[in-house]
């Protein structure tokens, strides 16, 4: 079964504006499939092919002679030697939509892109399926809970049959497009990721150390990231944990949510929170092996929050935007799960597994009202994302939204 991707309209538009487009993201999230679907008239080249890889590395000029016309270049992180030739071809032909590129290792890849193709390339981040894609909903706006967003999203909303099944299954396209053994799939995924991507980025003497590190991070999804605690648990140095965290972040496996800071919020803490971007991978790493054990277990709130945050992040990525997301916590333990800052407006959000939303759940929002000057930043609607099946206004500036409306 084919699932349309939310990024497709944006991609089709950018092809008419930029000579090259690069889609980055973790392994197996559908980068190649999307490019081949969009670029039906393009020649497809994958650098998983050792013969093509050798030619592109050893003689990029000859490679470009053998592959003229519009190209899809898959796994382009393996051929940094090719970027200068791509720049020459772009500058010579002076036309849009010449090259569609994909790559998994964002760190080295972006270094080559900024050195060779700055100003000539649009860069997009793709993640696994979003809930909108799984439900096949044609609604493309990023999650910014304005009145207009709420009205339009309500028209396009579908009920969720079993959120815990989706949370457990994760967002990898292959798990939806065909019957797969879930445990073997994620075990193979982690093994391939470490062997191919992580080893290419850093010197790892002990693979089991890095696997333990991934488990430790997954277990902390939705929590403040304490590097020292993780280092102690894994048995490596704090510097190593910081380096490995950067690898997971640039690979698109995790997202570091920054704390919101403002000079009127003097007690705010400075530590980021960490989120896994695939709850299926999170479940496999932490050995929550069925939807039932997750929904009834002690970590259900953690999984639910991780799911919601990753959905909001994807809604921005699929529009080519960096998510303007933060959280708030202060030294008095007052906390707001999520803050969206967009167009000089701040939208506070609480995330609750409950199906009975109550305005008391938003009591921490008063910190913003009491401390932030209106002339500097406006406060938008407060939101409680929860499991009640329809939108429900709890006050003039506070709405409870079902998670199906992200």
N, C-alpha and C positions, 0 to 999 in steps of 0.2 A: 504494500500500500504506500502511495506517495503522500508525504506530508508537506504542504506548502510552507515555506519559511517566511517569517515576519520581515526579514531583512531584504527580501526580494525586490519590492518596489524601490527602496533606497538604492540598491545595487544597480538596478536598471537605469535609474536616473543618473548615478555617478558615472556610468559607462559613457554617457554623452558629454561629460564635463572634464574627466581626467584621462591622461594617456594610460595610466596604470592604476590598478586597484589591488590592494593586498588584504586578504582575509586571514587573520591570525586566530588562534584559539587552541584548546586542548586537542589531543588526538580523538578521532572518531566522533566528532560532534557534527559532521556533515559538511565540512568546508568544500571538499572536492565535488560532492554531489550537487551542492548549490551552484558552484561555478559551472559545472557541466550542464546543469539545467538552464542556467541563464545564457551561457555561451555556446549554444548549439552550433553556431557557425565558426567556432574557434577550433584550432588544432589542439588536442590535449596531449600534454607531455608530463609524465610523472618521473621524478628523480629517485623513486624507489627502484627504477630500472637501472641496473649497474652499468650497462653500456652507454646509455644516455648521460648518466651521472659522470662517467669517466670523460666523455667527450666535452661536456659542458665545463668540467673542471680544467682539463688539459688544454683545450683550445676553444674558448668561448666564442671567438670570431667565427670559427668553422661551424660551431653548433648553430649560431644565428643564421648562417648561410643555408644550413640544412633545414632550418625551421623558420621560414619567412611567413609573413601574413600574421593574422591575429592568433595569439597563443594563450592557452591556459597552462601555467607552469605550477605543478603541484609539488609540495614539499621543497620549496625553493630555499629553505634554510640550509640545505646541504650544498648549495653552490654559490657561495659568496663571490666567487670569481666571475659570475655572470652579470653582476649588477652594473659594472662599467659598460658592458656591451648593451644592456637594456637602456642605459642613459643615452648612449650614442644613437641607438635606433629611435628612441623617442624624440631626441633633438633633431634628427634628420627628417623624420616623417611628419612631425608637427600635427598630429591628429589624436582624437580621443579614442578611448576604448581599445588600445593596442594589446595590452597585456593584463590578464587576470591571474594573480598570484595567490598561492596559499602556503601557509607555513605554521608549524607547531611550536617551535622554540622562539618565543617572542624576543628574548633578550638579545641574542646575537643577530637575529633577523632584523630587529629594529635598528641596531647599530649600522648595519649595511644599508638599510633604507635611508636613514638620515644622512649618511655620508654620500650616497650616490644619487638618490632619487627625491631629495627634498623638493617640495613644490610641484613635483610631477606625479605624485601618487596619493591616492586616498587610502587610509588605513581603517579597517573595520575589525571589530572583535566579535567572533561568533561563539556562542555557548551551545550546549545541548538544547533539546526541545524546551520551549516555554509551555506553560499551561494553555495559552492561546493557540499554540501550534498543535498541541495534543488534542484540544477540543475543536480545532479547525475553525477558529473565529477570525473573521476579517476585520480586526480592529488594531490600529497601528500606533496609537499615541503612547508616548512614555507615561508612566504612572506619576502624574502630578495632579493631586485630587482637587482640582478647581470645580466650580459648579458645572462648567461646560463638560469637563471630563466625565463627571458622575452621570450627567444626563445621557451623554452619548454611549458611555460604557454600559449603562443599564439596558439600553436598546439591544446591545450585542452580547448580553450575558447568558451563559448556560449553567444549569445547576451542576454541582459536582457530586458524582455518585460515591466515590470512595477516595478521599484525599490521601488516606494513609497508604493505599495501594500505589498511588503515584509517587508519594514521598519515598516509599521503600524501593520502588522500581528504578527511580532516578530518571535522567533525561537523555540518556544516550539513544540516538535514533535507531540503532540496530535492535534494541530491546523492544521497540514498538513495531518495527517493520517486519520482523520475523520471530518465530519462536526461538528463544535462547535460554540456556541454562544460566540463570542470574549469577550464581556463585562463581562458576567457571569463567563467565564473561569478565567480571570485575577482577578476579584473581589474575587473569591473563592481561587485563588492561594495566594493572599496577606493575606487573612484571615487565611488560613492554615499555611502559613509560619510564621506569627506572633504568632499564637496560639501554634504551635508545636515546632518550632525551636527557635524563639526569646525568648519565655518564659523559655525555657530550659537553655538559656545562660545568661539571665539577669533578674533582678527583675523589671518588668514593671507594674506600678500601673494603668496606663491609656493607653489602647491600641490605642485610637485615637491620643495620642501624637506621638506614633511611626509611625502611618500611615501618620500623617502630616509631620513627619521627612522624610519618604520615598518620599513623594510628593515634599518636598523642595529640596532633593538631585536630584530627577529626573529632576526638573526644571533647575538645574544647570549643567546637564550633558554636558561635553565639556568645562566647565568653571573652573577657579581657585576655589579651595575649601576654602571658608572663614568660619571657624567654628563659629566665633562670629555672623556673619549675620544669619547663619542657626539657632543658638541657640535663637536669638532674634525673628526670625520668628515662631519657634516652641513653644517657651515659656518655655524652660528648660535650664539647665546650659551648659556651653561650655564643661565641662568634660563629661557630659552625651552625648552630640553630638559626642564627640571623641570616647566614648565607643560604641555608636550605629553604628558609621561609621565603626569601626573595625568589628562589627558583620556582617554588609552588605558585607564588603570586604572578610572576611573569609568564608562567605556563598556563595561566587561567584556571588552575585547580582550586585556589582559594582567593578570597577577597579580604583585604584589610580595611575595615571601616574606621575612619578617623573620628576622633572626638570633636564635637563642635566647640569652637572657642570664640569668645567675644570679650572685649575688655570690661564689659559690664557683668560678665559671669566669672567672677574671680575664683570661685571654688572648683571650677571644672577640672577634671583630671585630664592627663595628657596621653594615657595608654590606649592604643587601638584595640578594637575587637576583631576577632578572626571568624570568617565564615567559609565553610566549604561551598563550592558552587554546584555540586551535584550531590543531592541527598542519598542517592543510591550508592555512590562511592563511600559516602560517610557511613551509611548503614553497614556496608560490607567490611570496611576497615574496623568498625567498632563492634562487629559481630551481632548486630540486631538483624536477625535473618528472615523475619516475616513481618508483614504489615501489622498483624495482630500484636506481636510483642512490642513494636514501636508505639502503637496507639495506646496500649495499656501500661507501658513501662514508665520508669522514672524520668526518662529523657524525652518524653513526647513533646514537652514545651520547647526543648532545644531543637528538635527536628522540625517542628512546626515553624519556629522563628527562622531557622536556616532556609526552609523552603520559601517563606514569604520574602525574605531579603533577597534571595537569589532570583526570584521572579521579578522583583522590582529592578534589580540590576540588569537583567536581560531586556526589560522593556526599554531601557536607555541604550544599551549596546546595540539593539536591533534598529535603533534610530541613528546610529553613528555617533552617539553622545557618551561622554564620560559621566557616570552617575554622580549627581550633586548631593551625595548622601553622607550623613553624619549620625552620631548618636550623642546623647548627653548623659553624663554621670558626674556627680560632684562629691566632695569629701564628706557630705552629710548623707551619702547613699541615696540621694534622689536621682531618679533615672528616667530618661525618655528613650524608648527602644530605637527610634529612627527619626531623623530630621531630614526633610528634603528642602534644599534652598534653591529656589529658581525664580528668576526675574525679581530680585530684591524682596522675595516673599518666603517665609519659613513655614513649612507644614509639619507639625509634630504628629508622630504616629506611634500608637501602642499596638502590639501584636499579642493576641490572646487566643488560646485554643478554645475558649468558652463559646457556647452558642447563646449565651444570655448577656449581651453587652450592657454595660452600666456606665453612666458618666463618671462614677467614682474611679473607674479605671484610668481616667485622664487627669487625675488630680495633679500630677507633676507638671502638666502643661502650664500651670499658673506661674512657674518659675520664669518662663519666657515672658508672660504678660507683665509680671512685676518688675522685671529687670532690663528688658530690651527697649530702648527708646524708639517710639513709633517713627520718628523722622529718619532713623537709620535703616530699619528693616520692618516690613509689615508682617503681621501674623495672618496666615491663611487658615483654612479649615483644619481643625484637629480631626484625626481619624483613628478609629479603633478597628483594626483588621481582625476579623473573628469568623466563627462558623455559623452565625445566624444567616439564613439563606437569602436575605434581601437587605437593601439599604435602609437604615433607620436613623433619622435625625434625633439626637439625644439632647441637643441644645442648638441655638442659632448658629454657633460656630463649631459644632461637634457632630460628626456623623460616624455611625458604625457601618462598615462596609464588609460584605462577604469577601473571602479571599478570591473567589471566582471573578471579582471585578478588578483585580490587579491588571 
